[in-house]
Amino acid sequence: MDEEPGLLDSLRRHWRALAIFTILVAGAAIYSERALFTRDVENAGDKPATPAKPAAPPAGGDAKPAEQKPADSGETKPVDEAAQAVMSQAVVVDARPALVIKGQGSKWEDAAATLADAIAKLNAVVGKGGLVANGRPIAVFTKTDDAGFEFEAMAPLAAAPEGKLKLPEGVAVGASPAGKALKFQHRGAYDEIEATYEAIAAYLDEKGVDTKDLIVEEYLTDFKGDDASVDVDIYVFLK
């Protein structure tokens, strides 16, 4: 890598594509060593518990937090100082009905604005349609590379819309992802989330965790201003 400064600069510039790729490859490559952590996850119960109350509810009515249950292992310690701000927790995430917008971003540096715009559209539909939100907005990243990313922004609902609800073009009714996952935290500027993803990749590599090709970001606070500072919970789903 040191002999290819152009490639290195590109990877640094498109940090999320590299970080997510690293997380997924690291999890798959160490399948045979995953027993250290998987043992705790498999003890998770079926009935989710309510997590801490998010910092602010989304537009469109009172919101309930995402339903999830901590695994019996509880909170695990980070493997090094760089990961100390990334407190991990094994959880079971339940599927919820949701309004969905599919989108893409051509520039990683504009990711915050792209996601904020999609979430604002969803919140507007929730409010105008008289729907009840059930948790904070999320983004499911379906494709990432140096050229940009594809995603599905979701507004979880307490119940799927009944009857014929007229939805704006591009908005559909779907369901949020479900399954066993590791939850990590990022607190601060969104464009500095690179360090969090790097710490997650190091944690998964150290613990030998076998992961799915599925990473979800849950936005506990709204994107505001150019600095796009936001509290994010990151879910890495497990096989």
Contacts in CASP RR format, 6 or more apart in sequence:
PFRMAT RR
TARGET T0000
AUTHOR 0000-0000-0000
METHOD contacts of the structure
MODEL  1
MDEEPGLLDSLRRHWRALAIFTILVAGAAIYSERALFTRDVENAGDKPAT
PAKPAAPPAGGDAKPAEQKPADSGETKPVDEAAQAVMSQAVVVDARPALV
IKGQGSKWEDAAATLADAIAKLNAVVGKGGLVANGRPIAVFTKTDDAGFE
FEAMAPLAAAPEGKLKLPEGVAVGASPAGKALKFQHRGAYDEIEATYEAI
AAYLDEKGVDTKDLIVEEYLTDFKGDDASVDVDIYVFLK
1 7 0 8 1.000
1 8 0 8 1.000
2 8 0 8 1.000
10 146 0 8 1.000
11 18 0 8 1.000
11 146 0 8 1.000
13 108 0 8 1.000
13 109 0 8 1.000
13 146 0 8 1.000
14 108 0 8 1.000
14 145 0 8 1.000
14 146 0 8 1.000
14 148 0 8 1.000
15 108 0 8 1.000
15 194 0 8 1.000
15 197 0 8 1.000
16 108 0 8 1.000
16 111 0 8 1.000
16 141 0 8 1.000
16 144 0 8 1.000
16 149 0 8 1.000
16 193 0 8 1.000
16 194 0 8 1.000
16 197 0 8 1.000
17 108 0 8 1.000
17 144 0 8 1.000
17 145 0 8 1.000
17 146 0 8 1.000
17 148 0 8 1.000
17 149 0 8 1.000
19 194 0 8 1.000
19 197 0 8 1.000
19 198 0 8 1.000
19 200 0 8 1.000
19 201 0 8 1.000
20 141 0 8 1.000
20 144 0 8 1.000
20 197 0 8 1.000
20 215 0 8 1.000
21 144 0 8 1.000
22 197 0 8 1.000
22 198 0 8 1.000
22 201 0 8 1.000
23 197 0 8 1.000
23 200 0 8 1.000
23 201 0 8 1.000
23 204 0 8 1.000
23 211 0 8 1.000
23 215 0 8 1.000
23 236 0 8 1.000
24 211 0 8 1.000
24 213 0 8 1.000
24 215 0 8 1.000
26 201 0 8 1.000
26 204 0 8 1.000
26 205 0 8 1.000
26 208 0 8 1.000
27 34 0 8 1.000
27 204 0 8 1.000
27 205 0 8 1.000
27 208 0 8 1.000
27 209 0 8 1.000
27 210 0 8 1.000
27 211 0 8 1.000
28 210 0 8 1.000
28 211 0 8 1.000
30 205 0 8 1.000
30 208 0 8 1.000
30 209 0 8 1.000
30 210 0 8 1.000
31 210 0 8 1.000
33 208 0 8 1.000
34 207 0 8 1.000
34 208 0 8 1.000
34 209 0 8 1.000
34 210 0 8 1.000
36 207 0 8 1.000
36 208 0 8 1.000
37 73 0 8 1.000
37 76 0 8 1.000
37 90 0 8 1.000
37 207 0 8 1.000
37 208 0 8 1.000
37 209 0 8 1.000
38 209 0 8 1.000
38 210 0 8 1.000
38 238 0 8 1.000
40 71 0 8 1.000
40 72 0 8 1.000
40 73 0 8 1.000
40 74 0 8 1.000
40 76 0 8 1.000
40 90 0 8 1.000
41 71 0 8 1.000
41 73 0 8 1.000
41 90 0 8 1.000
41 180 0 8 1.000
41 238 0 8 1.000
43 71 0 8 1.000
43 72 0 8 1.000
43 73 0 8 1.000
44 69 0 8 1.000
44 70 0 8 1.000
44 71 0 8 1.000
44 72 0 8 1.000
44 90 0 8 1.000
44 91 0 8 1.000
44 92 0 8 1.000
44 180 0 8 1.000
45 69 0 8 1.000
45 71 0 8 1.000
45 72 0 8 1.000
45 92 0 8 1.000
46 69 0 8 1.000
46 92 0 8 1.000
47 69 0 8 1.000
48 67 0 8 1.000
48 68 0 8 1.000
48 69 0 8 1.000
48 91 0 8 1.000
48 92 0 8 1.000
48 93 0 8 1.000
48 94 0 8 1.000
49 68 0 8 1.000
49 69 0 8 1.000
49 70 0 8 1.000
50 64 0 8 1.000
50 65 0 8 1.000
50 67 0 8 1.000
51 65 0 8 1.000
51 66 0 8 1.000
51 68 0 8 1.000
51 91 0 8 1.000
52 65 0 8 1.000
53 65 0 8 1.000
54 63 0 8 1.000
54 65 0 8 1.000
54 135 0 8 1.000
54 136 0 8 1.000
54 220 0 8 1.000
54 221 0 8 1.000
54 231 0 8 1.000
55 220 0 8 1.000
55 221 0 8 1.000
55 231 0 8 1.000
56 220 0 8 1.000
56 221 0 8 1.000
56 222 0 8 1.000
57 63 0 8 1.000
57 133 0 8 1.000
57 135 0 8 1.000
57 136 0 8 1.000
58 119 0 8 1.000
58 123 0 8 1.000
58 126 0 8 1.000
58 133 0 8 1.000
58 135 0 8 1.000
58 136 0 8 1.000
58 137 0 8 1.000
58 155 0 8 1.000
58 222 0 8 1.000
59 123 0 8 1.000
59 124 0 8 1.000
59 126 0 8 1.000
59 127 0 8 1.000
60 123 0 8 1.000
60 126 0 8 1.000
60 127 0 8 1.000
60 130 0 8 1.000
60 131 0 8 1.000
60 133 0 8 1.000
61 126 0 8 1.000
61 127 0 8 1.000
61 132 0 8 1.000
61 133 0 8 1.000
62 132 0 8 1.000
62 133 0 8 1.000
63 133 0 8 1.000
63 134 0 8 1.000
63 135 0 8 1.000
63 136 0 8 1.000
64 133 0 8 1.000
64 134 0 8 1.000
64 135 0 8 1.000
64 158 0 8 1.000
65 135 0 8 1.000
65 136 0 8 1.000
66 93 0 8 1.000
66 94 0 8 1.000
66 96 0 8 1.000
66 134 0 8 1.000
66 135 0 8 1.000
66 136 0 8 1.000
66 138 0 8 1.000
66 156 0 8 1.000
66 176 0 8 1.000
66 218 0 8 1.000
67 93 0 8 1.000
67 94 0 8 1.000
67 96 0 8 1.000
68 91 0 8 1.000
68 92 0 8 1.000
68 93 0 8 1.000
68 94 0 8 1.000
68 183 0 8 1.000
69 91 0 8 1.000
69 92 0 8 1.000
70 89 0 8 1.000
70 90 0 8 1.000
70 91 0 8 1.000
71 89 0 8 1.000
71 90 0 8 1.000
71 91 0 8 1.000
71 92 0 8 1.000
71 180 0 8 1.000
73 90 0 8 1.000
74 89 0 8 1.000
74 90 0 8 1.000
75 87 0 8 1.000
75 88 0 8 1.000
75 89 0 8 1.000
76 88 0 8 1.000
76 89 0 8 1.000
76 90 0 8 1.000
76 207 0 8 1.000
78 84 0 8 1.000
78 86 0 8 1.000
78 87 0 8 1.000
78 88 0 8 1.000
78 199 0 8 1.000
78 203 0 8 1.000
79 202 0 8 1.000
79 203 0 8 1.000
79 206 0 8 1.000
79 207 0 8 1.000
80 202 0 8 1.000
82 195 0 8 1.000
82 198 0 8 1.000
82 199 0 8 1.000
82 202 0 8 1.000
83 199 0 8 1.000
83 200 0 8 1.000
83 202 0 8 1.000
83 203 0 8 1.000
85 185 0 8 1.000
85 187 0 8 1.000
85 196 0 8 1.000
85 199 0 8 1.000
86 184 0 8 1.000
86 185 0 8 1.000
86 186 0 8 1.000
86 196 0 8 1.000
86 199 0 8 1.000
86 200 0 8 1.000
86 203 0 8 1.000
87 184 0 8 1.000
87 185 0 8 1.000
88 182 0 8 1.000
88 183 0 8 1.000
88 184 0 8 1.000
88 200 0 8 1.000
88 203 0 8 1.000
89 182 0 8 1.000
89 183 0 8 1.000
90 180 0 8 1.000
90 181 0 8 1.000
90 182 0 8 1.000
90 183 0 8 1.000
91 180 0 8 1.000
91 181 0 8 1.000
91 182 0 8 1.000
91 183 0 8 1.000
91 235 0 8 1.000
92 179 0 8 1.000
92 180 0 8 1.000
92 181 0 8 1.000
93 176 0 8 1.000
93 177 0 8 1.000
93 178 0 8 1.000
93 179 0 8 1.000
93 180 0 8 1.000
93 181 0 8 1.000
93 235 0 8 1.000
93 237 0 8 1.000
94 178 0 8 1.000
94 179 0 8 1.000
95 175 0 8 1.000
95 176 0 8 1.000
95 177 0 8 1.000
95 178 0 8 1.000
96 134 0 8 1.000
96 135 0 8 1.000
96 156 0 8 1.000
96 157 0 8 1.000
96 175 0 8 1.000
96 176 0 8 1.000
97 156 0 8 1.000
97 157 0 8 1.000
97 159 0 8 1.000
97 160 0 8 1.000
97 173 0 8 1.000
97 174 0 8 1.000
97 175 0 8 1.000
98 154 0 8 1.000
98 155 0 8 1.000
98 156 0 8 1.000
98 157 0 8 1.000
98 173 0 8 1.000
98 174 0 8 1.000
98 175 0 8 1.000
98 176 0 8 1.000
99 122 0 8 1.000
99 125 0 8 1.000
99 126 0 8 1.000
99 131 0 8 1.000
99 154 0 8 1.000
99 155 0 8 1.000
99 157 0 8 1.000
99 167 0 8 1.000
99 171 0 8 1.000
99 172 0 8 1.000
99 173 0 8 1.000
99 174 0 8 1.000
100 152 0 8 1.000
100 153 0 8 1.000
100 154 0 8 1.000
100 171 0 8 1.000
100 172 0 8 1.000
100 173 0 8 1.000
100 174 0 8 1.000
101 118 0 8 1.000
101 121 0 8 1.000
101 122 0 8 1.000
101 152 0 8 1.000
101 153 0 8 1.000
101 154 0 8 1.000
101 170 0 8 1.000
101 171 0 8 1.000
101 172 0 8 1.000
102 150 0 8 1.000
102 151 0 8 1.000
102 152 0 8 1.000
102 170 0 8 1.000
103 114 0 8 1.000
103 118 0 8 1.000
103 150 0 8 1.000
103 151 0 8 1.000
103 152 0 8 1.000
103 153 0 8 1.000
104 148 0 8 1.000
104 149 0 8 1.000
104 150 0 8 1.000
104 151 0 8 1.000
105 111 0 8 1.000
105 114 0 8 1.000
105 148 0 8 1.000
105 149 0 8 1.000
105 150 0 8 1.000
105 151 0 8 1.000
106 147 0 8 1.000
106 148 0 8 1.000
107 148 0 8 1.000
108 148 0 8 1.000
108 149 0 8 1.000
109 191 0 8 1.000
111 149 0 8 1.000
111 190 0 8 1.000
112 190 0 8 1.000
112 191 0 8 1.000
112 223 0 8 1.000
112 228 0 8 1.000
112 230 0 8 1.000
113 223 0 8 1.000
113 228 0 8 1.000
115 139 0 8 1.000
115 151 0 8 1.000
115 153 0 8 1.000
115 219 0 8 1.000
115 223 0 8 1.000
116 222 0 8 1.000
116 223 0 8 1.000
116 228 0 8 1.000
118 139 0 8 1.000
118 151 0 8 1.000
118 153 0 8 1.000
119 137 0 8 1.000
119 139 0 8 1.000
119 153 0 8 1.000
119 155 0 8 1.000
119 219 0 8 1.000
119 222 0 8 1.000
119 223 0 8 1.000
121 168 0 8 1.000
121 171 0 8 1.000
122 137 0 8 1.000
122 153 0 8 1.000
122 154 0 8 1.000
122 155 0 8 1.000
122 171 0 8 1.000
123 137 0 8 1.000
123 155 0 8 1.000
125 131 0 8 1.000
125 155 0 8 1.000
125 167 0 8 1.000
125 168 0 8 1.000
125 171 0 8 1.000
126 133 0 8 1.000
126 155 0 8 1.000
126 157 0 8 1.000
129 161 0 8 1.000
129 165 0 8 1.000
131 157 0 8 1.000
131 158 0 8 1.000
131 161 0 8 1.000
132 157 0 8 1.000
132 158 0 8 1.000
132 159 0 8 1.000
133 155 0 8 1.000
133 156 0 8 1.000
133 157 0 8 1.000
133 158 0 8 1.000
134 156 0 8 1.000
134 157 0 8 1.000
134 158 0 8 1.000
135 156 0 8 1.000
136 156 0 8 1.000
136 218 0 8 1.000
136 219 0 8 1.000
136 220 0 8 1.000
137 153 0 8 1.000
137 154 0 8 1.000
137 155 0 8 1.000
137 156 0 8 1.000
137 218 0 8 1.000
137 219 0 8 1.000
138 153 0 8 1.000
138 154 0 8 1.000
138 156 0 8 1.000
138 176 0 8 1.000
138 216 0 8 1.000
138 217 0 8 1.000
138 218 0 8 1.000
138 219 0 8 1.000
139 151 0 8 1.000
139 152 0 8 1.000
139 153 0 8 1.000
139 154 0 8 1.000
139 216 0 8 1.000
139 217 0 8 1.000
139 219 0 8 1.000
140 151 0 8 1.000
140 152 0 8 1.000
140 154 0 8 1.000
140 176 0 8 1.000
140 177 0 8 1.000
140 214 0 8 1.000
140 215 0 8 1.000
140 216 0 8 1.000
141 149 0 8 1.000
141 150 0 8 1.000
141 151 0 8 1.000
141 215 0 8 1.000
141 216 0 8 1.000
141 217 0 8 1.000
142 150 0 8 1.000
142 151 0 8 1.000
142 152 0 8 1.000
143 149 0 8 1.000
143 150 0 8 1.000
144 150 0 8 1.000
154 174 0 8 1.000
154 176 0 8 1.000
156 176 0 8 1.000
160 173 0 8 1.000
160 174 0 8 1.000
161 173 0 8 1.000
165 173 0 8 1.000
167 173 0 8 1.000
176 216 0 8 1.000
177 214 0 8 1.000
177 216 0 8 1.000
177 235 0 8 1.000
177 237 0 8 1.000
179 237 0 8 1.000
179 238 0 8 1.000
180 237 0 8 1.000
180 238 0 8 1.000
181 216 0 8 1.000
181 235 0 8 1.000
181 236 0 8 1.000
181 237 0 8 1.000
181 238 0 8 1.000
182 204 0 8 1.000
182 209 0 8 1.000
182 235 0 8 1.000
182 236 0 8 1.000
182 238 0 8 1.000
183 233 0 8 1.000
183 234 0 8 1.000
183 235 0 8 1.000
184 196 0 8 1.000
184 199 0 8 1.000
184 200 0 8 1.000
184 203 0 8 1.000
184 233 0 8 1.000
184 234 0 8 1.000
184 235 0 8 1.000
184 236 0 8 1.000
185 196 0 8 1.000
185 231 0 8 1.000
185 232 0 8 1.000
185 233 0 8 1.000
185 234 0 8 1.000
186 193 0 8 1.000
186 196 0 8 1.000
186 231 0 8 1.000
186 232 0 8 1.000
186 233 0 8 1.000
186 234 0 8 1.000
187 231 0 8 1.000
187 232 0 8 1.000
188 229 0 8 1.000
188 230 0 8 1.000
188 231 0 8 1.000
189 227 0 8 1.000
189 228 0 8 1.000
189 229 0 8 1.000
190 223 0 8 1.000
190 228 0 8 1.000
190 229 0 8 1.000
190 230 0 8 1.000
190 232 0 8 1.000
191 228 0 8 1.000
193 232 0 8 1.000
196 232 0 8 1.000
196 234 0 8 1.000
197 234 0 8 1.000
200 234 0 8 1.000
200 236 0 8 1.000
203 209 0 8 1.000
204 211 0 8 1.000
204 236 0 8 1.000
209 236 0 8 1.000
209 238 0 8 1.000
210 238 0 8 1.000
210 239 0 8 1.000
211 236 0 8 1.000
211 237 0 8 1.000
211 238 0 8 1.000
211 239 0 8 1.000
212 237 0 8 1.000
212 238 0 8 1.000
212 239 0 8 1.000
214 236 0 8 1.000
214 237 0 8 1.000
215 234 0 8 1.000
215 235 0 8 1.000
215 236 0 8 1.000
215 237 0 8 1.000
216 234 0 8 1.000
216 235 0 8 1.000
216 237 0 8 1.000
217 232 0 8 1.000
217 233 0 8 1.000
217 234 0 8 1.000
217 235 0 8 1.000
218 232 0 8 1.000
218 233 0 8 1.000
218 234 0 8 1.000
218 235 0 8 1.000
219 230 0 8 1.000
219 231 0 8 1.000
219 232 0 8 1.000
220 230 0 8 1.000
220 231 0 8 1.000
220 232 0 8 1.000
220 233 0 8 1.000
221 229 0 8 1.000
221 230 0 8 1.000
221 231 0 8 1.000
222 230 0 8 1.000
223 230 0 8 1.000
224 230 0 8 1.000
END
